[in-house]
């Protein structure tokens, strides 16, 4: 092994996709024989592993900046990474937009958010130039492109969606896929809410159902019963919900922000990626959804390659972790 230990820094008591990916990384490192532990931040306060992530059975360690150790920071802690003096440092870019503070709705508000983080010491004064001497890991092609724009090479490290890609689940899923689905449009109420409201107002005859307050079993049932999942959020990394929707047989429609803009992170036909700023956006959405509702089998076939790509993610992740261990 290239390292005596790997410490993966995670914000304490956080339960979103990013923190879960950090726990997945620690679990996979240990599975491959590399001693690793999760370390919760702030470092001076005790913290327990959140209940949803206890299934990963990862050790909880203490922050220790010593030679021979690799410390992996999420992109929200760049200034903490720059304080390391003895260990090797890597930044895992799971959410480009968490670092840049870009939400696309207002350039002024985006700049204010970033400046506020800068003044609070959460961003380096030299920006990305200050981070060039560190190792960088990219959860998405979008992150790779962002790093490349700043003269930084990022090694791919992309977390697979949990539970839904386990072999037993996929085998059972093949038997559960329904022959009949409802004309329902699922959406994430925390992403692209203003856009979704526009569409709901324009198409009151259609059923829009928010994915809110669901555990994994209920979320799977929702995906299995609907024809469409839409996501007009800012896609700060390779988001999980579009992948989860696709693997359960939904057709996926996105905007063109963040990772959704490129054909690697969201490999679907251009007709399913709509520009929310275009004059004909609402009409195009109606045309695409109407076509899916009328001929779901044909539209669903357009997502075969996307589903196959998602199904390969666990193997890709294992290979990427192996490369990380090799140094």
Steps between C-alpha positions, in 0.01 A plus 500: 500500500615852422372636835516393862146632532240705317289756687184619325364827635121530525279774645342372820129417510458563128271262312508576129652332195848641562545371855366161397756486218774575755386202709487284187860595425620399848314169474651421161852596609478259794347231279808524279734465797590867542447611863266799492272691734241773484588816696218736587542876487520710718794298627470620861145375557383140547272369226335168428437342163149596382261206516450470119876450453563248778439224247842579352660402832787744456751582775483852643847649540666813632661765288874441484731686264791256476726380222386183326133591533266613223234749609202536264297819532169572327513813284319703767818499716774635270660725761519213748682299234755778458587487871633144481877490546607134515238271347415476134182689410223434250186700429201302376288719274154357550322832452670766289224746579539460875846648450412764240166589665340520154124438487435656154203707614692822570866567420505774764370271774750234391787751541367612837487139625856434386629826650332420831679163507826671408471750785417222745816313402318218324657571160868573424582860406691381192207288391571183305863602448561434870384139461716394205758322713245259647358173365155537350227240457203563272161344572372611159621589153365845578750522788782375276419775250488764775838392634647492150390860444723592793801298389433208735476133409233315695495122541151349460332377819127463448278350770232251392145548620461294819272197544340521157810367321563203726485173297211355702298817462555519125404135460177556694435827316487322167199306631333810645510728196135568419333459164271794576602837643298806584516830312686657791789748503729464802724785615732598781335795679837631622654530151378738230182580691420820309528321165279215615238748620494656153437160346232405750318823426530443124377138513237471776357191327811299590592352837827632645609314810778625732750250639484604862535309828558159338729223617680294237222243469232764454720693258546187290124443497445857382748454215345169400154650477582810291605567143708816539750651740599863443795686652553867417743560786859618470656149493813586702637148451380171357172507690343185635129550440523502118703179515260343749203594284660355188597169661136456605378553145393864498568732209716790618475862391755755624609856445843593367671625813808349662562131441178464299651701216763244402435157341720309746332562835146488361528296178153554359385635165504877457124507456467413870726790609303822484632853529282667763606842364370431149184672381345167399599313817148448634368390161790260445445350843136441420587338168755262653285398794196451277703273274626298797150462642363389160779254413689418818661179374665676209618793713625268774725323251687829454640459852645150462858626472456730801372213712790280391748776592346535845513122553878505433569759767584263791773331293632838389508625858695198620756551224530870578551433872766243411681766296477742792654246736784440257589866528 
